Amino acid sequence: MSFFTTPDGVKLHYQSAGSGKPLLFLHGWSMCSRVWRYQIEWFAQKYQVTTLDLRGHGDSESVNGKCNLASLARDITHFIVGLGLDKLTLVGWSLSVSLILKLMSAHPVPVDSLVLIDGSPCFVSREDFPDGLPKVVVQRMIKRLDSNFARALGEFHGLLLSTEEEKMEKRDKIWDLLTNKQYLPKLEVARDLLRSLAFEDLRDEVSTITLPTLLMHGEQDKICPAGASQYMKEHLGSAEIALFPEAGHAPFLTRAEDFNTLLNTFLQSL
C-alpha cells in the first residue's frame, strides 16, 4: 500500500498503475477509491492512473478537527505537487465534483482538463437553482447521521441506483463496491463533509474555469439531478456533456464500458 503524508501529518492512501498522461480519480461522499475498479485496469493500459482515498475515507487517516471541502482541496494540492503530477486530468465523482470546483478556484495546480461525474455546483436546491436536493432532505440526513449512522447511510445508498440498474445481473458486485461497511468513513468525517456540501454554492467558481471539461451524468440520478451538469455545461468555458439514459448516480460502474469509451475519446482529443 502506498501513502502520502500531508503537511499536518495525515497519511493518505493511494494507488498508481500504468504510465503516460496522468489521471487522478477522486471518489464521492462516504466512499473510497475502490469504486474505480472498472477504470483502473482499463485506463492503465495507456495512462498513469492514480486513485486516492480522501482523508477519513478508505485506508486514509483522519485527524481531529473539521473536514470540509477547503481542507480536502488543500490535501489534493499537496498530493499533486508531492507526486509531481503534471498536465493532469482530474476525474471527480459526486462530492469530488464540488471538491474540484473548490480546488480550481483556490489553488494553482498543474491540471489541463477535468472530468466531472454526477456532481453539482450547488448540492442543495435554491430558489434560483432547482437542480439540487431539497434543503429539508439534506437537513434530515445530517440529523440522522448523529442519531443512526447506519440508517442514514442506508437511505443514501438506496438512492444510488436507478430502477433499471437494480435489475442488473452484476448489481451485487456493484453494490459491494459502493457500500462495503469495511470502508465506511468515521461518523465525524461524513457529517462534516455533508454539512460542508450543504452550505457551499460554487456557481461563481464554475464560470471561472476555462479548461477542457467532460461532464458525465446519469439521467435518472436521484442524488444530483442531471440538470446540474446541464447548468455547468452552459457556464463552463469549454465543456461537453454525455448523459446516460436509465443510469443513476454511478454510471462509471453500471455503464462502465460506455463510460470508459467516452472518457478515452475525450482524453485522446486533448
Salt bridges, closest charged atoms under 4 A:
ASP8 OD2 - ARG55 NH2 3.06
ASP53 OD2 - HIS13 ND1 2.90
ASP75 OD2 - ARG55 NE 2.58
ASP112 OD1 - LYS21 NZ 2.89
ASP118 OD2 - HIS217 NE2 3.68
ASP128 OD1 - ARG203 NH1 3.28
ASP146 OD1 - ARG191 NH1 2.50
ASP146 OD2 - ARG195 NH2 3.99
GLU155 OE2 - ARG144 NH1 2.56
GLU155 OE2 - ARG151 NE 3.31
GLU164 OE2 - LYS167 NZ 3.68
GLU165 OE2 - ARG255 NH1 3.84
GLU166 OE1 - ARG171 NE 2.93
ASP172 OD1 - ARG171 NH1 3.47
ASP176 OD2 - ARG34 NH2 3.30
ASP192 OD1 - LYS66 NZ 3.72
GLU200 OE2 - LYS102 NZ 3.10
ASP201 OD2 - ARG126 NE 3.86
ASP201 OD2 - ARG203 NH2 2.67
ASP221 OD2 - HIS217 NE2 3.33
ASP221 OD2 - HIS249 ND1 2.66
